[in-house]
């Protein structure tokens, strides 16, 4: 995780230069860390959307139940 934090703290030019200096193993390590970060963000967003949709459905069901 430290490697990704250092990489993200660099300017774009510094990242390009660092990438040019990295071997395949180091590049792969960076890519794996980015993939883990994106996965956790996607999972959080999916939970939020699911909760939001369920909340809207419950409100619609309540409205329908009070109409009858």
C-alpha contacts under 8 A as a table, 3 or more apart, distances in Angstrom:
res1	aa1	res2	aa2	distance
1	X	4	X	5.34
1	X	5	X	6.39
1	X	33	X	7.07
2	X	5	X	5.10
2	X	6	X	6.20
3	X	6	X	5.22
3	X	7	X	6.14
3	X	30	X	7.35
4	X	7	X	4.93
4	X	8	X	6.07
4	X	30	X	6.07
4	X	33	X	6.76
4	X	34	X	7.85
5	X	8	X	5.17
5	X	9	X	6.20
6	X	9	X	5.18
6	X	10	X	6.72
7	X	10	X	5.52
7	X	15	X	6.44
8	X	11	X	7.81
8	X	15	X	7.88
10	X	13	X	7.88
10	X	14	X	5.57
10	X	15	X	5.89
11	X	14	X	5.10
11	X	15	X	6.21
12	X	15	X	5.09
12	X	16	X	6.26
13	X	16	X	5.13
13	X	17	X	6.26
14	X	17	X	5.08
14	X	18	X	5.97
15	X	18	X	4.95
15	X	19	X	5.92
16	X	19	X	5.08
16	X	20	X	6.26
17	X	20	X	5.10
17	X	21	X	6.43
18	X	21	X	5.07
18	X	22	X	6.26
19	X	22	X	5.17
19	X	27	X	7.05
22	X	25	X	7.88
22	X	26	X	5.74
22	X	27	X	6.21
23	X	26	X	5.49
23	X	27	X	6.40
24	X	27	X	5.16
24	X	28	X	6.06
25	X	28	X	5.10
25	X	29	X	6.18
26	X	29	X	5.03
26	X	30	X	6.37
27	X	30	X	5.20
27	X	31	X	6.26
28	X	31	X	5.06
28	X	32	X	6.13
29	X	32	X	5.18
29	X	33	X	6.34
30	X	33	X	5.21
30	X	34	X	6.33
31	X	34	X	5.09
31	X	35	X	6.16
32	X	35	X	5.01
32	X	36	X	6.28
33	X	36	X	5.13
33	X	37	X	6.30
34	X	37	X	5.08
34	X	38	X	6.20
35	X	38	X	5.17
35	X	39	X	6.11
36	X	39	X	5.14
36	X	40	X	6.37
37	X	40	X	5.44
37	X	41	X	6.39
38	X	41	X	5.10
38	X	42	X	6.09
39	X	42	X	5.08
39	X	43	X	6.12
40	X	43	X	5.10
40	X	44	X	6.21
41	X	44	X	5.18
41	X	45	X	6.21
42	X	45	X	5.13
42	X	46	X	6.09
43	X	46	X	5.08
43	X	47	X	6.28
44	X	47	X	5.21
44	X	48	X	6.26
45	X	48	X	5.00
45	X	49	X	6.14
46	X	49	X	5.17
46	X	50	X	6.07
47	X	50	X	5.11
47	X	51	X	6.08
48	X	51	X	5.16
48	X	52	X	6.11
49	X	52	X	5.03
49	X	53	X	6.09
50	X	53	X	5.18
50	X	54	X	6.10
51	X	54	X	5.16
51	X	55	X	6.07
52	X	55	X	5.09
52	X	56	X	6.32
53	X	56	X	5.15
53	X	57	X	6.25
54	X	57	X	5.06
54	X	58	X	6.21
55	X	58	X	5.19
55	X	59	X	6.36
56	X	59	X	5.13
56	X	60	X	6.30
57	X	60	X	5.07
57	X	61	X	6.12
58	X	61	X	5.04
58	X	62	X	6.13
59	X	62	X	5.09
59	X	63	X	6.27
60	X	63	X	5.11
60	X	64	X	6.22
61	X	64	X	5.11
61	X	65	X	6.08
62	X	65	X	5.08
62	X	66	X	6.25
63	X	66	X	5.30
63	X	67	X	6.37
64	X	67	X	5.18
64	X	68	X	6.85
65	X	68	X	5.68
